[in-house]
Amino acid sequence: MKSTESSENYLETILILSQKLPAVRSIDIAAALGFKKSSVSVAMKHLRENGHIVVSEAGYITLTATGKEIAEIIYERHQFLSSWLVSLGVDEKIATEDACRIEHVISPESFSAIKKGVTF
């Protein structure tokens, strides 16, 4: 289940958008991330080739089981780490930015240990 930080960010964004929108399109992802649609299209091609998403003929993007698994892991880390940092007194904007970086590099073992040891 090895993936890059960039692909993890895209998958996480698709997951979040799919919870808010009836259908996710490349234009929605571009708007959410502040990227050009052409950049998103290239990324979607790679995600599709790696079996993380399916794109319908109408252009609707759906996570596959593996894509959803990766997205949910990253999203859980993001939510937990940003909440934890805020509870420690870190400014919310900084906590969110730091969580976004940490969520991609922390090992499953370390994240699990932090979750067990932290109470809000």
Beta strands, then each sheet from edge to edge (+ up, - down):
strand 1: 53-55
strand 2: 61-63
sheet 1: 1+ 2-
end
